[in-house]
Amino acid sequence: MSNSDLPDHHPEIVRRTVAAVLPTKLKSALGQFMTPLSVARFMAAMFPDSTLQTCRLLDAGAGVGALSCAFLDRWAAANGGFCFQKVELTAYEIDATLRGHLQGTLSRYAERLRILPHISGADFIEAGAIEGLQGRLRFTHAILNPPYKKINSASQHRLILRRAGIETVNLYSAFVALSLALMEPGGQLVAIIPRSFCNGPYYRAFREFLFSKAAIRHIHLFASRNKAFRDDQVLQENVIIRLEREGEPGPVTISNSIDDSFSDLTTHEHPFERIVFPGDSEKFIHVPASPEHTAVELSPLIRSSLAEIGVQVSTGPVVDFRLKNYIRQRPQPGDAPLLYPGHFTGREAQWPKEGMKRGNAIALNDETKKWLYPNGFYTVVRRFSAKEERRRIVASVVRPDSFPSAIMLGFENHLNVFHEQRKSLPEALAYGLAAFLSTTAVDDQFRRFNGHTQVICA
């Protein structure tokens, strides 16, 4: 059945209608963007076949029911691979309007399928944590498009999660962690979530929790950042992940598609050791784009961290809006050069530069010098880049002879700076590091584990 043939009450038609009138501020406040039909069907198809008699399905943040319905549609299909005699469905949706649509949709499914739906308007963080601590609920399956919203460190949600043994900074990872905690051994969870958890330093505790509870079985990548939730104009790199509660680490399926049509779907299988490197204390999750090993993986020489070679990397310390009274378009005698990403169009800095909107220099005085570095050799990279760019990492070298009269240098906050204890690198190291960071091998390796626009170097 094509989308144009769907009845008016179908979740996809309801989703489009509701999404078009739902206030943007409300979407942002709830952090919830509803799942398109093609994505929901793909997610339902990711579950392995099951011979269970009773399925206990969790849909936390259910919206209008797109994910639950895609799961039920697969069960109802003659060759769907689910042999359930009945499905006990627990759906959480905090928004009353969406919950009304959800109720109507599941009621229609209950007329023809043996399902026992329970719809809750409770806050899933609060309710799920209580159920998890008391051990009352245990699900065999979970399908999630959780809300994407930061959790304040002093919020009630953060305290509730901490009591449940979950330390995380965003609702999406909290929903996944809580759902895992509520799963039976062998339970299957499929979720569409931002890729940032794969390597973000703030998600280390979440990754440790995830690996203590489950095994990764499948990760799907979208080549385009803005297609999975195009109706809501979400510019966020998302992945779909399948986890198995208390599963043993083993081969991981990696699939790719350009967008949510899945017309160019490719699939490979990789050993777990290619996904999470043995001995990696950060538990970074690498997602290979092809079955071939990268040059970085193959080289036995590339195994040292920056700390092991005595190099540090820092975000440029000059936040211009905080020091705007000291920033100047035209340098004056005694000023320190101020370098923005726009000063780097090649391998070295072009300074001063005409047409720079924010400035070329910063006054050198007692107020500003604590934010500056001594003139010298430094390797710099832009702090932000998008996966659509030809190179994610663009490295350049700052030379002291480019600023012959300068004592200090300012690096603006949108740069990452490689240094030795806030002092100059040796010239050969600065150029060698820039050359290494500019290789295709490093670019390929970086794309495997970086899931957001921040360029994080370690």
N, C-alpha and C positions, 0 to 999 in steps of 0.2 A: 504494500500500500504506500503510495507516494504521499508527501505532506499535503498536497492539494486535495487528496481524497479523504482526509481525516475529518471525522465529525466535529461539530462545534464544541462538544464537551470534552474532546480529547485533551490531555494535559499539554500537548504542544501548542494547540490553538489557544488554550487558556493562558499558557506561559507568555505567548506573544502579546495577547491582549492586555494582560496584567502588567507586563514589563513596559509596555508603551505608556501606561498612565501612572505607574508607581513613581512617586516623587524621588528625585535623585538624592535628596537629603536623607530620605528614609532608607534607600538602598545603602547609602554610605554608613548610616548609623547602625544598620543591622549587619553590614559587611557581607551581604548575601546576594549572589547573582545566579539566576535560575538556569538550569541545565538544558541546552538544546536537545532535541529528540535524537539526532545522530550520535551525540556524545553519550547520552543515556543508554542507547541501544548497544554501543560499543562497550561501555562499562559492564552492562549486564552480561555480555558475551564473554567477558574476561574470567568469569567464575568457572571453575572446573565443574564437570558433570557431577551429579550427586545422587546417591541411592538412599539418602535419608528419608524416613517416612514423614517427619515433621521438620519443617524449616522455621526457625525463629529469626526473623529478619529485622534489622535495625536500620532506620533511615533518620538520621539526626540532622535537622535543618532541612526538612523535606520539601519546603516550598509548596508548589501546587501538585507535587507527587510524580514528577517526571521520572525519577530514578526508580522509585517503588514500582511504578507501572511498567517500566521497561523490564524490570526483573520478573514481574508477574506475567508479562507477555511472553517472555522466554519460557517460563514454566508451562504456560498454556499451549505453547507450540508443540506439535506432534513430535518433532525431532529436537526439542529444546535441551534435552540432556538432564533435566530435573525430574526425579521420580517421586517428588513429595506427594503425600496424601492430603496434606493441608499446610498452609502457611500462616503462622502467627506473626503479624506485622505490628511493630511498634514504631510510630512516626512522631518525631518532635518538630513542632513549628511554633515559634513564639509570636509570629505576626497573625493577628486575628483574621485579617482579610484573606491571606493565603491559606490559613487553616480552614476557612469556610470552603474554598475551592477544593482543598485536599479531601475534606470530608465527603463532598459530593462525588468526587472522582472515585474514591475507594469504595463508596457505597455501591456504585455501578459495577465495579469489579466483583464485589461480594455477591451480587445477584447471579453470577455465572461461575464463580470459582469458590472453592472452599477456603476462604481466608477469614481470619479473625483479626480485624484491624483495631488497634488501640491508638488513638491520636491524642497527643498531649500538648498542651500549650505551655508547659513548664520550661524553665530555663534548663537546657540540657547539661550545662556545666554543673549546676546545683543538683539537679535530679540524678544525673549520671554518677556524680561523685558519691552521693549517698547510697545509690544502688550498688556501686562497685565496692564500697567499704563494707556494706552489709552482705554482699555476696548473693543477692536475691535474683538478679537478672543474669542470664547467660544466653548469648545469641550464637547461632550457627553461621549467620551471614550478616554482613553490614555493607551498605552502599551509601556513599556520602559525597555531597558537595558542600563542605562545611563553610561557615562564614570566614571571611578574610578581614581581620581587624586586630590591631595590637591590643595587648592586655597590659594595663598599667601595673607597674611593679607593686603598688600599694593597694590595688583594687581587691574587692571581695572575691572576684573570680580567681585571682592569683593565690589568695589565701586558701580557698577551697581546694584548688588543684594541688597546692603544696601538701595539704593534709592527706590527699589521695596519693601522694608520692610522685606527682607530676610537676616538673619544673619546665615551663615554656613561656614564650613571649607573645604568642598569637593564638587567636581562637581556632584557626584551622588545625594547628598541631595539637591543641588541647582536645578538640573533638576527636581527632584520630587516636590520640593516646587514651582518652576515656573509652572510646569504642573498643579498642584493643583490650582494655582492662575488663570489659564486659563480655568478651568472647569466650566460648568454650574452646578447649584444646582442639586444634584442627580447624577452628573457625576461619572463614574466609572474609576478608575485608577489601573492598575496592573503593578508592577515593580519588577524586580529581582535586589536586591541591597545588599551590605555587611551588615551584622548584627550589625556592630559596632555602628550604630545610636541608637540602643535600650538602651544603657546605657553609652556610651562615654560621659564624662563631656563636651567635646567640642561641642556635638550635642544637648545640652539642649535647646538652642534657636530654633533649627530646630524642636525638639519634640513639643515645645510649639506652633510653627507655625502650625505644622501638626494637632495638636488637636484643634486648633482654626478654622481650615478650613474643617476638615474631620473626619470621623469615621473609625476605623479599622474594616474591615469585615472578613478578612481571612489572616492568616500567614502560609506559608509552610516552614518547616525546612528540610535541608538535613543533615543526620547523618555524611556523609563524607564531608570533606572540599574541596577535590580536584577533585570531580566528575562532578560538574555542568559545568565547563569549562575545562575539562580534555585535550582537544586538544591544549589549550594554556598554560597548566601546571600552572594554577592559584591555589595557595594555600590560599584560602580566604573563610571564612564561609559566605555563602550567604543565604538570605531568599527571598521568593517571597511574596509580600504583596499586598492585594487589599484594596483600600481606596474608600470611598464614600464621595464626596464633600457635605458639610453641612449636613451629616447624623448625626442622634442622636446616642450617644454611646449605644451599645447593645451587645448581645452575639457575640463572636468572634470564628470563626472556626479555629482550629489549626490542620494542617495536617503534617505528617512526612513521609519521605522515606529515604532509605539508599543513593540512588543516583538518577541520572536522568532517570533511566528506570521506576521509579515509580511502580515497580512490587510488592512492599511490602507496598503500601500506607495505612496509618491509619489516621483516622479523628475523632476529638473530638470537642465538642463545650463547651465554657467556658464563664461565665459572665465576663463583662468588668472589674469588680473589681478584678478579678484574673490576669488581664493583666497589668493594671495600678492601683496600690494600692491607695485607697482614701487618700487624704492628702499628697501624696508624692510630695514635691515641685520640685524634679528632673524629675518627669514624666518618670521614668524608665519603660521600656516595658518588662514585664516578659512573657516568652513563655513556658507554662507548657508542659512537655513531656508526661504526662498521665493525666487522669481525676482525679486521687487521689490527695488529698491535702498533702503537705509535712509536716513534723513535725514542721518545722519552722513556716509555716502558721498557724498551729493548736495551737501552744503554745501562750497563752496570755502574757507570761513572756518575750518573745523575741521581744521587741518593741523599745529598746533604740539604739541610735546611739553611735558611739565611743565618740563623743564630749560630749554627755550627761553623760558618765561615766568617763570623764576626761582623755581619752586616745587619742593620736594622732597616725597616721600612715604616714610614710614618705618613699620615695624612698631612698635607700642607697646613701649617699652623695658622696662617693668616686668614681669618674670616673677615672678608672685606667690609660687610655691613657693620661690624662691631668697631672697625678702625677707620671708618669712612672719612673722618676728619683729617686723617693723616695720609690719605691716598691721593696721588697727583697724576694728572694726565701727562704733564711734561716734567721730567726729572729736574730737580734743582740741586745745586752743589751740596754735597753731604748726604743726599738721599740714598736709600738702598734700592736697587732694582727690585721690582715686584713682578713675579712671573706667574702668568695664568696659562691654562692650556692653549689659548690662542697665540701665545708666543712661540709655540712649537709646531711648525709646519713641515719640518724635516727631521734630521737626526740631531740637530743642535738648535739652541734658542735663537730667535731673531728679536733683538732688543736694542733700543726701544722700537715700538711698532706703531706706525700711524693707524688711526682708526680704531684703536682699542677703546671699547666703550667704558671700561671701568678704571683703567689706569695703567701706568708703566712703572710707578715708583711709590715708595712709602717713606715718610719722614723717619729719620733715624734719631731716636731719643729714648729717654728712660722708659717711656710707656710702650714703645714698640720693639725695642731690641730683644726682649725676652721671647718674641715670636719669630726671630730671624736666625739664620744660619751663617757661619763664617763663609766668605767667598771661597770657592774651591770646586772640585769635581764631584758631581752628583748625577745619578741616573734617575730619571723621572718618567712616570707613566700617568696617563689620564686616569682619574678615579672612577669615571663612568664610561661605559660603552655598551652598545646594544648588540644582540646576537646577529642582527642583520648586517652589521658592518663587516667589511672585508677582513679587518684585523680587530680582535677584541683587545689585544695589548699593543699599544703603540709606545715604544720606548725611545727616549732621547737623552742626550748627555749635556749637562751644563758644564761649561768650561770657565775657569776663572779669568782667562785672558779676554773673554767676551765682555767683561766688566772691569777694565784695568784700574779704575779709580775707586772701585767699591770695596768696602771692608766687610759688609754683610749683604745677604740676599734674603728676599722674601719669597716664600712659596705659598701660593693661594690654595685654599681648601679643596679645590677640585683636582689637585695633583697628589700623587703618591711619590714620596721622595725616599730613595735609597741612600743610606749614610752610615757612618761609623760613629756612634755616640754623638750624633748631631754635628759631626765634623766631616771634612772632605774624605771621599774615597780616593785610593790610589788611582792614577789616571788609567792604567791598564785595566784595573778591575771595573771602573765605571764604563769603559767602552766594551769590555768583554761581557759584562752583565747586560748592557743594552743590546748587544748583538745576539746574545742567547735569548733574551725575552722577545726579540723580533723574529725568531724562527717560526716556520710553519709548524714544526713539531710542538713547540710550546703553545702556539695558538690552538692546535688540535687538542692538546692535553687540557688546556684551560677550559675549552668549551665542554669537555666531558663532565666537569664537576661544578662549574659556575652556573647558577640558575637565576642570576639577577644582574642588574646593570652595574652594580658595584664591582670594581676590579680589586679583588683581595689577593695579595701576594704574601706567601709564607716561605 
